[in-house]
Each structure stands twice: as structure tokens, then as C-alpha cells.
Amino acid sequence: MSKRTKQIITGVITLALAAIVIAGLIAGDPTPEDRVASLGQRIKCPVCQGVTIGESPSETAQAMMSITREKVAEGWTDNQIISYFEDRYNTAILVDPPFSGKTLVVWLLPIVAIGIGVAMIASRVRSRGSQ
């Protein structure tokens, strides 16, 4: 790869990252309803299988969304609200499992797979380079 191509790729990546940062700054702080919607996408419905409380039409999910709205209005943080539901339903209620215990394998497996993939690619590049 030529030096000029590397400079162009670096410039494109820099511009893309700058655009993401600017978009985040323009979006500003989330409104309370944005927080409720975001939390609703992080908590599974205990009645429906594979659906979040934000998507579920069940009475249980609607009640959980109401509780979420109340907690946001009372000034609770997102982590406090998530912990509230974890205490009542355990960590299985979360869409993204916590980074600990039994779920550690779920979080580390993709990293290991990527590492193996990079090692395989590097090995192949080295073997082609020596030919």
C-alpha cells in the first residue's frame, strides 16, 4: 500500500470519527422519555420470550415501563433502575448480561475468536511473503 493511500484512509477515518463526535454533541442530553425508551430496550419482558419491555404489549411489560417512568421522574440513575429490576428478576432480565461470573464466557468468546482470526491472517500473510 502506498504512502498516499494510507494518508487517504487515515483522513477518511478521522473525518468519520469527527462526524460521530459532532453528531453526539448536537444530539445533546437525552430527555427523560429518551431515557425511559433506552431502558425499555435494555430490559427483557419476563412474560414474552425474546422481547424487551419497550416492545412488548403485555400488561407486565407495560407495568414495568410505568415503573421505569416513575423512577426516571424521581431522579434515579439508569444503573439504579437496572439494579431495581435485577433485584426482582435476577440478571436474566437484562438484554446484555453483566461482565462477571457465568456470563464472562459470553463476553470473552468474541475477543478470543477475533484474536484467533487475526493470528490466522497474520500467519497466512507471513507465509505468502516468504514465497
DRENBA-496083 format. One record per residue (C-alpha): x, y, z; residue number from 1. Coordinates in Angstrom, 1 decimal, always signed. Layout:
N
+--------+--------+--------+-----+
:     px :     py :     pz : num :
+--------+--------+--------+-----+
:      X :      Y :      Z : NUM :
...
+--------+--------+--------+-----+
***
This chain:
131
+--------+--------+--------+-----+
:     px :     py :     pz : num :
+--------+--------+--------+-----+
:   +0.0 :   +0.0 :   +0.0 :   1 :
:   +1.4 :   +3.4 :   -1.0 :   2 :
:   +2.0 :   +6.2 :   +1.4 :   3 :
:   -0.6 :   +8.3 :   -0.4 :   4 :
:   -3.3 :   +5.6 :   +0.0 :   5 :
:   -2.5 :   +5.3 :   +3.7 :   6 :
:   -2.9 :   +9.0 :   +4.1 :   7 :
:   -6.3 :   +9.0 :   +2.3 :   8 :
:   -7.5 :   +6.1 :   +4.5 :   9 :
:   -6.3 :   +7.8 :   +7.7 :  10 :
:   -8.1 :  +11.1 :   +6.6 :  11 :
:  -11.4 :   +9.3 :   +5.8 :  12 :
:  -11.3 :   +7.5 :   +9.2 :  13 :
:  -10.5 :  +10.8 :  +11.0 :  14 :
:  -13.4 :  +12.6 :   +9.3 :  15 :
:  -15.8 :   +9.7 :  +10.1 :  16 :
:  -14.8 :   +9.8 :  +13.8 :  17 :
:  -15.1 :  +13.6 :  +13.9 :  18 :
:  -18.6 :  +13.3 :  +12.3 :  19 :
:  -19.7 :  +10.9 :  +15.0 :  20 :
:  -18.4 :  +13.2 :  +17.8 :  21 :
:  -20.2 :  +16.2 :  +16.3 :  22 :
:  -23.4 :  +14.2 :  +15.9 :  23 :
:  -23.2 :  +13.3 :  +19.6 :  24 :
:  -22.7 :  +16.8 :  +20.6 :  25 :
:  -25.6 :  +18.1 :  +18.5 :  26 :
:  -27.9 :  +15.4 :  +19.9 :  27 :
:  -27.3 :  +16.7 :  +23.4 :  28 :
:  -28.5 :  +15.2 :  +26.7 :  29 :
:  -31.3 :  +12.7 :  +26.5 :  30 :
:  -34.8 :  +13.7 :  +27.6 :  31 :
:  -36.5 :  +11.7 :  +30.4 :  32 :
:  -38.6 :   +9.9 :  +27.8 :  33 :
:  -35.5 :   +9.1 :  +25.8 :  34 :
:  -34.0 :   +7.5 :  +28.9 :  35 :
:  -37.2 :   +5.5 :  +29.5 :  36 :
:  -37.2 :   +4.3 :  +25.9 :  37 :
:  -33.5 :   +3.4 :  +26.2 :  38 :
:  -34.0 :   +1.5 :  +29.5 :  39 :
:  -37.0 :   -0.3 :  +27.9 :  40 :
:  -34.7 :   -1.7 :  +25.3 :  41 :
:  -32.2 :   -3.0 :  +27.9 :  42 :
:  -34.7 :   -5.0 :  +30.0 :  43 :
:  -36.4 :   -8.2 :  +28.8 :  44 :
:  -40.1 :   -8.8 :  +29.2 :  45 :
:  -40.5 :  -11.6 :  +31.8 :  46 :
:  -43.6 :  -12.8 :  +30.1 :  47 :
:  -42.7 :  -12.7 :  +26.4 :  48 :
:  -39.7 :  -14.6 :  +25.0 :  49 :
:  -37.0 :  -12.6 :  +23.4 :  50 :
:  -38.9 :   -9.2 :  +23.6 :  51 :
:  -37.9 :   -6.1 :  +25.6 :  52 :
:  -40.4 :   -4.3 :  +27.8 :  53 :
:  -40.3 :   -1.4 :  +25.4 :  54 :
:  -41.6 :   -3.6 :  +22.6 :  55 :
:  -43.9 :   -5.9 :  +24.5 :  56 :
:  -47.7 :   -5.3 :  +24.6 :  57 :
:  -48.1 :   -7.5 :  +27.7 :  58 :
:  -49.5 :   -6.0 :  +30.9 :  59 :
:  -46.4 :   -6.9 :  +32.8 :  60 :
:  -44.1 :   -5.1 :  +30.4 :  61 :
:  -46.4 :   -2.1 :  +30.4 :  62 :
:  -46.3 :   -2.0 :  +34.2 :  63 :
:  -42.5 :   -2.3 :  +34.2 :  64 :
:  -42.3 :   +0.6 :  +31.7 :  65 :
:  -44.6 :   +2.7 :  +34.1 :  66 :
:  -42.2 :   +1.9 :  +37.0 :  67 :
:  -39.3 :   +2.9 :  +34.8 :  68 :
:  -41.0 :   +6.2 :  +34.0 :  69 :
:  -41.7 :   +6.8 :  +37.7 :  70 :
:  -38.1 :   +6.0 :  +38.7 :  71 :
:  -36.7 :   +8.4 :  +36.0 :  72 :
:  -39.1 :  +11.1 :  +37.2 :  73 :
:  -37.9 :  +10.6 :  +40.7 :  74 :
:  -34.3 :  +11.1 :  +39.6 :  75 :
:  -33.0 :   +7.6 :  +39.7 :  76 :
:  -29.9 :   +6.8 :  +37.6 :  77 :
:  -30.1 :   +4.2 :  +34.8 :  78 :
:  -27.9 :   +1.9 :  +36.9 :  79 :
:  -30.2 :   +2.2 :  +39.9 :  80 :
:  -33.2 :   +1.4 :  +37.7 :  81 :
:  -31.5 :   -1.6 :  +36.2 :  82 :
:  -30.5 :   -2.8 :  +39.6 :  83 :
:  -34.1 :   -2.4 :  +40.8 :  84 :
:  -35.3 :   -4.9 :  +38.2 :  85 :
:  -32.3 :   -7.2 :  +38.7 :  86 :
:  -33.1 :   -7.5 :  +42.4 :  87 :
:  -36.6 :   -8.6 :  +41.5 :  88 :
:  -36.0 :  -10.8 :  +38.4 :  89 :
:  -32.2 :  -11.6 :  +38.6 :  90 :
:  -29.7 :  -10.8 :  +35.8 :  91 :
:  -31.7 :  -12.9 :  +33.3 :  92 :
:  -33.9 :   -9.9 :  +32.9 :  93 :
:  -31.2 :   -8.0 :  +31.1 :  94 :
:  -30.7 :   -7.9 :  +27.4 :  95 :
:  -26.9 :   -7.6 :  +27.9 :  96 :
:  -25.7 :   -9.8 :  +30.6 :  97 :
:  -23.2 :   -8.3 :  +33.2 :  98 :
:  -19.5 :   -8.8 :  +32.7 :  99 :
:  -19.0 :  -11.3 :  +35.5 : 100 :
:  -19.4 :  -14.9 :  +36.7 : 101 :
:  -21.1 :  -17.3 :  +34.2 : 102 :
:  -21.5 :  -14.6 :  +31.6 : 103 :
:  -17.8 :  -13.9 :  +31.4 : 104 :
:  -17.5 :  -16.6 :  +28.7 : 105 :
:  -20.2 :  -14.8 :  +26.6 : 106 :
:  -18.2 :  -11.6 :  +26.8 : 107 :
:  -14.7 :  -13.1 :  +26.2 : 108 :
:  -15.5 :  -15.6 :  +23.5 : 109 :
:  -15.8 :  -12.9 :  +20.7 : 110 :
:  -12.5 :  -11.4 :  +21.8 : 111 :
:  -10.8 :  -14.8 :  +21.6 : 112 :
:  -12.4 :  -15.5 :  +18.2 : 113 :
:  -11.1 :  -12.2 :  +16.8 : 114 :
:   -7.6 :  -12.9 :  +18.2 : 115 :
:   -7.6 :  -16.3 :  +16.6 : 116 :
:   -8.7 :  -14.7 :  +13.3 : 117 :
:   -6.0 :  -12.1 :  +13.4 : 118 :
:   -3.4 :  -14.7 :  +14.2 : 119 :
:   -4.6 :  -16.8 :  +11.2 : 120 :
:   -4.5 :  -13.8 :   +8.8 : 121 :
:   -1.0 :  -12.8 :  +10.1 : 122 :
:   +0.2 :  -16.4 :   +9.6 : 123 :
:   -1.1 :  -16.5 :   +6.0 : 124 :
:   +0.3 :  -13.1 :   +5.2 : 125 :
:   +3.7 :  -14.2 :   +6.5 : 126 :
:   +3.7 :  -17.5 :   +4.6 : 127 :
:   +2.8 :  -15.7 :   +1.3 : 128 :
:   +5.5 :  -13.1 :   +1.9 : 129 :
:   +8.2 :  -15.8 :   +2.3 : 130 :
:   +7.3 :  -17.5 :   -1.0 : 131 :
+--------+--------+--------+-----+
***
